[in-house]
Structure formats: C-alpha cells, structure tokens
Amino acid sequence: MKNNKFMKRLILGLILVFFYFPILYMLVFSFNSGRSLTSFDGFSFQWYVKMFHDRNMMEAIYYTLVTAVVATFVSTIVGTITAIGLSKSRKIVREVVKQINDLPIMNPEIVTAVGFMLFYVSLRIEKGFVTMLLAHIAFCTPYVILSVMPKLRSLDKNLAEAAMDLGATPFQAMTKVIVPQIMPGIVSGALIAFTMSFDDFIISYFVTGNGVKNISTLVWTMSKRVNPSINALSTLIVVIITITLLFVNVVPIYKEKRQKEGRPISNKTFGIIATCFIVAIGSMLFALKGGVGSANPQDAIAKYGSDTLKVYSWGEYIDPSINKEFERKFGVKVIYDTFDSNELMYTKLQSGEAYDVIVPSDYMIERMRSEDLLQPLDKEMIPNLSYLSDGVKGLSYDPKNTYSAPYFWGTVGIIYNKNNVDKKDLEEQGFGIFKNEKYKGHIYMYDSERDSFMMALKSLGYSMNTDNPKELQEAYEWLVEAVHTVNPEIVTDEVIDAMANGNKDIAMVYSGDAAYILNENEDMEYYLPEQGTNIWSDAMVIPKNSKNPKLANEYINFILDYESSLKNSIYVGYTSSNAEVVETLSAEGGEFYGNDAYVPRVGYDKDEVFKNNDEVKKIISNYWTKVKIAK
C-alpha cells in the first residue's frame, strides 16, 4: 500500500517537473549575464534593462495587452447576449447557429487566418491594430458562447418570466436574474477569450501590419537570432499570471471565510479593489504607450511626401539605435516589421501589403525581379553604394546592382571542434565528412532543404543550381546515406548556441553564425570546403508598390553609411556589405580580428549564388521530407 502511494507521488512529481522545469529554466536564464541559453555565465539584470529599452518589445507588450483586454470585453458581452438570445430561440435556429459557432473552433487556425487576410484585402482595408482587434474579437466570441450555453441550459426557463411578473423589465430580468446565475460560465468564457487573444500567433501574423505586432509575432520573428530579453519578458508574464491566479483563488476563499465568521465583505470593498486593479492595468498600458512615440515630421512631408517609412526585414537584423537615429535625422517615423523566411515575406507582399524597403535574400530578389515586383534604385540618392565590398558587387541575381543594395553577406561552411576533428579529414572529404562514420553521433545537420542539397551536390561535384533530375536523385541518396551513417541531429538555429557550448563536434552553419560561435568558443574553427559552397547575400530593395520611394532611397543610403554599417555588423555579427567596415572589424583590435568566418571567401570559381527555380525547389522539398523520415 505504501509502495503504491510512493509510486503515485513519484509519478505526480515527475509530471510536475515535466511541465514546470522548462519555465524554471527560462526564469533562471533570464538573469544570465551572457547571451547563451544553455551556459549560465553569472547573475545579471541586463536583459530586463534591455527589454524595457527595446521599443519593439514595449510596443508588442502594449498591443498585446490592449488587444487582449478589449477583445475579451467585447467578445464576452457579445457572446453572452448571443447565448441568452439563442436559449430563447426556436430549436432549428439554435442548432444552426450552434453549428456555425463551432466551425471556427474546429477549423484549423491557418485557414481562419488566411480567410481574414483575404477578406481584408478584398475590402482594401489597410492591416494594422484595428484589423487585428476585429479578428481577435471574431475568434474569441465563439468560445464565450460555448462556455455560457451549458449554464443557460441548467437554468429554470421560467426565471425570467417570474421576474417580469414581479415587475422587472426585460433588461432587469436579464441583468439581475439571468446574468448572476450564469456568471461562472461568463467568467470562464472571458478567461478563455483573454488567453486565446493573449497568446495568438497564427491569426495575428496574417491580419496585422503597419508595425503593429503582439508578443507572439515578435518572438516568432526573432527566432533566427534569439534575443535573451525574451527570457526576461516571459518571466515577467509568468510572474504576473501567477500573482493573478493567486488573487483569483485566494479572494473567494477569504470572502467565504469572512461570511462564515459573520463579517461579509461589502460590494463597496470589491468595487474599490476592482477600481484599483483597473487603475493599475491602465497605468501600465499608459506607461507602455509612452514608448510608442512618433518623430516630429518637420519638413519631411514637404520634402518626401510622407513622414512614415515602412521597412520589412528579418528579426534581430538591425541595431535598434539605427532606426532611432534615422528618425531623428529626417524627422520621420520608421515602422519596422519583421519576418522569419523569404517565403512568408513573399506571401504577405502578394496579399497586397505595401512596404517601402524590404530585405530579401538573393534567390528571392531574382524571383521578384522576374515578376516585376521591384523598382530601380535612385543611385544619385545612394552615393554609399560606392563603398560596397567587391564580393557583393554584380552578383548574378542583380548584375549591376540596379534593384538591390547588399545588406549582409557571407558563406555556408563547416564549424568544427579542432580538438576532436582531424582537419585532414575535412581537407580530404570536405562536405563528405557528414558521411564519415568516425564522427557518428557528433554531427548537427541543418534543417534547410536548400543548404543540405547544396552540401550534397557540391560533395558529388555538381552545381548547387542543377536542374538535372538524375543529379538531384543522387544528392537525395547521398543525404539518406549520411543520416543512416552518422545519425546526425537535424536542427535549426539552436545549432548556434549548441556549437558555442561544444555540444557536438561538426555542424554546417552560415558564416555570420560561425563568427559568433568562434568568438564564444576558442575550440571551434571554420572551414570552407574546396568543393565550393553557397555565397549568400541579403539585400535592400524597394517594392514596386512602395508609397514613399524617395525616403526609401534615403534610408538605404543611411544604412550603407560607415557608422550605421559598423554598428549593424557588431550588433548582428554578420559580414557588412561596406568594405571599410569589414576591414576595420577584421583588423587587429577589431571585433572580429582573427575570426576566420567573418571575412567571406571571394573569387573562388566553385562558389555559387543560389538561383530561383520553383520546379527544383518542389523536388528538393519533397526529397528533404523523405530524408528526415529516413532518419
């Protein structure tokens, strides 16, 4: 009997550890003095300080809370009234509406999100805070109705009529008789609505714009290079939720205890508590709103035709101070939206979203050029183009830099632990080392179909831009053999922190990530195979539908300036397109002195730039799925 009790407690303990250890882990690392998410370097409040100084993060918190509070309030009222109305309706009407109400709950969120997006696009409604709020109200209301209906079914149907027989108006019967009886269902529906709105990502991502983002979309777009301030933000949210839950659970117990003692708490007291709570929330929102400021327009409208510039780029891909400096210098407001993949960026642009500057990758620029989605740069307004490194001038996707101004660039190579990996193996095998059984269990393979097939094709001696079905088939078989032989762990950007901490010995990474790893771990080295590799480049372009191309050219020139490029490269860790900056940071005393990954290989005839080919992309996408299944 005792053994059974012990086992039950042990299982319960393990379940609690399973659920709450990740939260505790995140809380501890929110006080880490370093950027690592796996190695605790010392206690510090620096990420909390940076969080409160990060305008993007403060804006995300503000919009998240405002949207959640308003959506909860509106959806609770609408849902409750609808449920009460349905309870008095004919059965056929009730059943039809119930089925309609259940549809968005059962429907995959991505379908709902795309539906909202297309609806707004068809009505030519500019996406922003209002569109996100309306979408949140729409998808929260069904949950309120679902929570309230069971309570209404348990009520005596004659209660409302009895109240009106005693002199109550229909409104009084509803508010003073029905509503108090179904209050638990209303509260449950409101809590579900708040939770659904607060942590929603998929729908919010597709229905928002103009720089408006909630916490979920902010965290998602920062997934490429995780900002440890996210740990601080998440910890604060957990603490606030914990305090709220304690308050919600303790107050009823305290109230019941006072009633048993004959000292009930008056409604006036609850009113004062509720008012204080509302004032506290309002004050917090007002304080956050203070961080959502706008620049003084000065003569920007007269000179450029607008005082607002919309930029669309990768998450964590710019020093936050640069946009602030641009705003101060030109008297404008920069709306900076972020994406996490070229394909999602392209989808959003195709939906009708208008931006002034975007930062896609090489192959996507080629695609957008071919579809006439870009407009030429005004080179007279961008004299800083003359400072570009030779390695990013005249690349195949834009030979004369007519449409694009390179932002960051680099290579894809192998990061390895020099203490555990024989360099001769790398020199002899190149990418073939990913099939060397000697390193079985010590390899990370990057979860990227494009880069993984590049590795396989280069190892086989083929062009990474081949469209030959036989060569693509061979590359697929090469990758299948690799996963069977060395049992690699297939990962995404967690490889950065993992290699910095020496968790495995070999991984394929982007040179910018390799530069960070080399600075963090002196045991690591970077190697570019002689078989050739991918020379990648992200560049600034101006979409055809830009509403402010003149200011867009001004912004591109500002980003290419030496000071801006220097700050950017130090903050992000990727190779700058500005030749002087590369020289400064790689020289003795520079941030990346002695770092082999920072300065890309230039002029090697086997290195290539990816070309856009939709048919090949479909083939390798299908193959890559099979490779991961084969593992």
Secondary structure, DSSP 4 states (H G I P E B T S, - for coil): -HHHHHHHHHHHHHHHHHHHHHHHHHHHHTTBSSS-SS----B--HHHHHHHH-HHHHHHHHHHHHHHHHHHHHHHHHHHHHHHHHHTS-HHHHHHHHHHHHHHHHS-HHHHHHHHHHHHHHTTPPPSHHHHHHHHHHHHHHHHHHHHHHHHHTS-TTHHHHHHHTT--HHHHIIIIIHHHTHHHHHHHHHHHHHHHHH--HHHHHH--TT---HHHHHHHT-SS--THHHHHHHHHHHHHHHHHHHHHHHHHHHHHHHHTT-PPPHHHHHHHHHHHHHHHHHHHHHHHTTS-----TTHHHHHS-SEEEEEEETT-S-HHHHHHHHHHHT-EEEEEEES-HHHHHHHHHTT---SEE--BHHHHHHHHHTT-EE---GGG-GGGGGB-GGGSS-TTSTT-SSEEEEEEEEEEEEEETTTS-HHHHHHHGGGGGG-GGGTTSEEEES-HHHHHHHHHHHTT--TT---HHHHHHHHHHHHHHHHHH--EEESTHHHHHHHTTSSSEEEEEHHHHHHHHHH-TTEEEE--TT--BEEEEEEEEETT-S-HHHHHHHHHHHHSHHHHHHHHHHH-SEESBHHHHHHHHSTTSTTTT-TTTS---S-TT-B-----HHHHHHHHHHHHHHHHH-
